[in-house]
C-alpha cells in the first residue's frame, strides 16, 4: 500500500512566511536594517530622501509592522489617540482636525484612533482608559478648561499629550491654539467700523478656556469703543442649530435688537442668520455677522457674512508633530503655537 502524506499547505500573501519585514525592505533598498528601521520611525538623523525611498519601498511591498511584536520589544503601541467631544462642530472644525492629524502621521510609525465621548459622559473616562490600559502612546485632546482634570491627570503620570487649546493651570505642555481673544476684539471692532451700535455674542460653553478668551476680547473691545453689548445666556455656539435659531429669532423680536453678531462656530452662525431673518431683517443691511470657519462654507450660505479663517489644518499638523516629539523624548523647538487672526473677509 503506497504511503500517503498530508498535503503541504500553500502560503498565502497574508501568511507570516511571506509578510515583508525590515530585512525585506533593506534588501530592496540596499540599506542597513537599522537605517530602514530609523527611517520608518522618522528619525531626525536620517535624510528626507532616504526616508522617502524607504517609505515608498515599504508601501510597494505591503509592509506593516507587527504591532504585538513592537509592543513586546519597545513597550510602545505606535498609536496616537484623538479624544473628541461629540458636541464639536463636526462638519467644519472637527473633520478638518482629524484629517490634518492623520495626514501629518502619514509615513511615520504612528497611526491615529479617534475616541469620542458624549455630553452625558465623564470626560475623564476615555483618558483613564487610555492611560491605564496603555492602549496608546499619547493623546491629543481639545476643548480645554481653565483647570482641566484630564491634563492634570496625564501630566502627573508622565503620559505624553498635546492639547488643542490652553489652560490657566501653570502646567507646561505642548499645545496649539487659536487666539480667540484676538478674534473677539477683531469681530467687535469690525462690526463697529460698519456702524453697528448694539453687539451680541454667542460664545462657546463658558466652562471652556477659549470661551473665556473670546468673551473677554469681545466685551473689552466693545467697552473700549463705548458700545453696548450682550452675551447670549441660554445658548452657546455648541447648542445646535435649532436652539440658536430660536434664541436669536426671539431676541430680534424684542425691543432694541442687536445689529452686530459675533458667533463662535459655523453652525451657530448659519442658525443665527436664519433666526434674525425671521424678523424681516436683511443681512448686510440691517445687521452684520462675524464668524470663523475652518473649511470654506459660509460664503456659499450667504455672501455678506464677515469671515475669519481658522487654520485647523495647521493646528492638527502641529499637534501631531509636537506629540510625536514628546513621545520620543526629542527636543522640539515648536512645542507651543498660537494662531493670531489679523483680518477678516467679506462685507460691503
Secondary structure, 3 states (H helix, E strand, C coil): CCCCCCCCCCCCCCCHHHCCCHHHHHHHHCCCHHHHHHHHCCCCCCCHHHHHHHHHHHHHHCCCCCHHHHHHHHCCCCEEEEEEECCCCHHHHHHHHHHHHHHHHCCCCCEEEEEEECCCCCCHHHHHHHHHHCCCCEEEEECCECCCHHHHHHHHCCCCEEEECCCCCCCCCEEEEECHHHHHHHHHHHHHHCCCCEEEEECCCCCEHHHHHHHHHHHHHHHHCCCEEEECCCCCCCCCHHHHHHHHHHHHCCCCCCCEEEECCHHHHHHHHHHHHCCCCCECCCEEEEEEECCCCHHHHCCCCEEEECCHHHHHHHHHHHHHHHHCCCCCCCCEEEECCCCCECCC
